[in-house]
């Protein structure tokens, strides 16, 4: 082949590549000038007004998870599309409701929250919000370079065909060890959650053999880590819409995409705090486990039910440590023990940087919501079932700056190790 032809092909490739980059860039949703409001409804009229606004304007609820969950005396955070900012602001002002602006310009905040100073291109960064491609490469390399402590298995593919890898961390044993299952990134936009699972794996590997608590844990137990649960959604938040929450599955009879993977479990499914409307951010799905990612994880936990003693699921934001139940106000059979563990874990978490957590059963502590993974795991027989809602309490919300990844992960590690240690002491 002549040199000219090679270079011509090369040019064509470059031109094609630029074309692709331009096409991808063009698709990215822009949030210039869009605001996030914080409201404090204190009367039924206030709640009614919020519901009316939500009926007429596409509000993106940050907290609670949807408009249906709004009640009086609760902090309500939502993001308003630019075209409706003025009317929403005016109506709220006229209502006399206590309100403030959490984020003045969502696009600016989105750019500012990527403030990591970690620029070493050779090492995986644990203080950045990594893309799915980067995390996928990390999963492969960290498991192959630590074969004595990590093994990995693909538990199935996502809706769009991405492999769901579970890392099993622990000293190799010929017999089945008791275990803990932990997942991150059920909700796509909760990036700090995904960062935590990577941090946990790094810490487990680097402190095994020096930290007595971690060494004992990994000698006696295995920890299964699913670094990203909702990979399709996570990839979408990086490439197209930073505020995406749900899965990316097509829904029959609707042009809306995805279901809420934390409303899709067979635990009081869709009875409360979840929506049957495919366009809602808390859509429960067409049936329990309709979302393939939920089915894959549920199948894995069912298969390993006899060994799994604890289930931990990491979300953000609000600084909460929750346990069953969320689908009912009834107290869990092990309520007192779970409450004591949650309080102990919150105390040890606070000891590092003073971060305050609230703990308790989901329904009573925030609001009733059915179809959550923690309730499902608990009813399956996994007694130590906890949901973390990491930093913060709303200043940055889902846009927690990268500079907070390290302290957030450090304090969360203390709480996770506290729970693990309790589980280890109470193996049955
Ligand atoms: Zn979440």
Boltz pocket constraint, residues with backbone or C-beta under 6 A from the ligand:
constraints:
  - pocket:
      binder: B
      contacts: [[A, 186], [A, 187], [A, 190], [A, 262], [A, 314], [A, 315], [A, 316]]
      max_distance: 6.0
